[in-house]
């Protein structure tokens, strides 16, 4: 089924990175953008590729991950949904190469922005520069949280915190990624994720229908997340 149409200006309006940027500057950026449609599992870019474009997710879900040296185990760094930007920070790395791989976790429509045009606009527009700095700080905070969860917290606590973060971003009812993807995010394997989700459901803390979850007892999850 084809994805519904979206206008580039609508997508930029959704993205916090571009909020406050003047319409004429956004129009000049839109003029050089192009649409990409990705099937589930299709790669957007590979770790180590030169940074040539910045991406804005219109529909779907993009998984950003790194592989261990053997190339078998994934560590999921982030899941980018509609309105979120991918690789904006990578453009300003010293080596100008993507530090991770990105692929579509579901059919996705992406707005590709030429890196040179985005870089030029950041230099020209103080609002965009500030927004990018704020996004970088948030990204750094997310990485610290990932390390904290993996090193200091039990699996059920990490999973509870993850579900609460998803609810904060998407509302009390949201679609979950696959168990292997969740496992990579919270620092475990798929089997404990499956068991813990089943336990949360039995306790009445969540309702699960296929891959859609509705949090029914956020206080219980908050207590579990704090318990560590």
N, C-alpha and C positions, 0 to 999 in steps of 0.2 A: 504493500500500500504506500503510495507516495506521501511524503511529509507535506503538511500544509504550508502554504506560502507565507513568508515573512519578509517585511521590508527592512533593508539595512538600517534605516533611521530608527525603526522600532527596536531593533536589537541593541543599537548603541544607547538608546534611551533607557533600556533595562539595565545596562551594565554600570555598576557604581564607578568604574574606572573613567567613564566619559561624562559623568554628571558634572554640569557646570561649564563644560566646554562650549564655546560659541557655535551656533548653528552653521555659520559660514565655514569654519574650520572643519567641522564634522562633514559638511558637504564635500569639501575637497578630499577628505579621506575616503568617503564612500565612493567617490569617482574612480578610485584605483583598487577597490576591493573586488574579490570574486567569491562566488559560492562554491562550496565543496559538499558533496553528499557522500557519506561513508556508510557502508554496510556494517552490521555487527561483526566485530573482530578485525575490521580493516584498520591498518596502521595510518596514523596521521603524520608522525615523524618518529625517527629512531634516535635513541641515546647516542650522542656523538655527531649527529648530523649538523651541518652549519645552520645557524639560525637565520632563516630567510624570511619568515613570516610570523606574525602574531595572529592568534586565532580567537574568535568569539563564538561561543556555543549558542546556536539559535534553538535547536531542538535536539533531544537525545542526551547522551551521557558519554563523556570522555574520561578514560582511565589513564592516569599518569603514574608510571611505575619504573623502578629500576630492577635489573636482574643481578643475581649474585655472580661471582666470577665463573661459575660453571654454566651459567646461562639457563638454569632450570628453575630457580626459585625467584618469585616476584616479591618485591616490597612496594606496595601501593602507597604512593605519596599523597595522592589527591584524586577525587572524583569531581569533575567539572560538569555542571549542568547548565541549563538555559540561563543566559545573562552573565555567565562567568567567562573570564578571559584566560587563555592558555598561552604560556610562553612569553608574556610581556616582560617578566623580570629577566628571562634568559637572554633577551636581546642586549642587556647591559653587562653580561658577564665578560670577563677579560678575554676568554678564548672564543666567544661568540658561537658556542656549540650547545645544543640541547643537552641538559644534564640528565634527562630521563627520556623514556619512550612514552608515546601517547597513542592509544588506540580506542576505537569506538566500542563501548560496552553494549550498545544498542544502536539501531539505525539513527543516524545523526545528520543534521545540517549545520554546517560551519561557515562562518564568514572569515575569509582569509585576508589579512591586512598586510601589505608589503612592509617588511621590517624597516626599510629605509624611510618610508613615508611616516610610519609611526614614530621612529626615532627623531625625525625632524620636527614633528608636531610636539613631542615632549619638550624639545629644546625651545620651542616658540611659545608654548602655553603653560603658564604657571599653575593653573588649576589642574591640568592633566599631570603635571610633574608632581604636585602634591598628592593627587589621588594615587599615583603609582608608588610614591613613597609609603603611603598608608597601606596599600595592598602588599608591599614588600614586608612591612612590619607584621601584618596579619599572617602572612605566609610563614615568616620566621616563628611566630608564636605557635602556629599549627605544628611545625616540625618539632618544637620543644615539647608540645603536648604528646605527639606520637612517641618520642623518646621516653617521656615520663610514664606513659601507659605501658610501654613494652618492658621497662626495667623495674618499675616499682609497684605495679598493680596486678591483681588477679584477673583472670580471663573474664569472669562474670562482671567485675567492676568495669573493665575496659569496654565490654560490650554494652553495658548499660549506658556508659558515658557516650559511646558512639550513637546509640539510638536517640538519646536526648539531643545530641548535636544535630542529627538528621531532622528531628522534629522542630528544632529551632529554625532550621533553614527552610524546611518544606511543609511545616504544619504537622498536626498530630497524626495524620494519615499520610503515608508516603510509600514509595516503591523501593524495596531493598535491592542492592546489587547481589550477585551470586555469593554463596557461602565462601568460596575460595577468595573472592575479592574482599569480603568483610574480614576474613581471617588474616589476609595480608595487611589490612589497615590496622587491626587491633593487636597484631603480633602473635598469632597462634596458627593452628591448622584448621581445616574445614570441619572436622568431626566435633571438636568442642563447641564451635559456633552453632552447629546444628542442635547439639544437646542443650546448650544454654537457651537458645531461642525456644525450644520445646518446653523447657522448664519455665521460662518467663510466661509462656502461653498458659501452661497448667496453673500457674499462680494467679492468673487473671490480670497480669500487669500489661500484657499486650494481646491483641487479636491479630492473627495471621491468616490471610486468605491468599494462597499461592505466594507471590512475592510482595504482596502489599501488607503493610503493617499499620495498625492503629494502636497508639499508646493509650491504654485505659487507666493506668495508675502511675502517672509520672512521679509522684512522691516516693513510691517504692523504688523506682529506678534511681531517683536522686540519692536516696539513702544508700543504695548499693554502690553507686558510683563514688560516694564520699567515703565509704568504708574501706575501699582500696583492696 
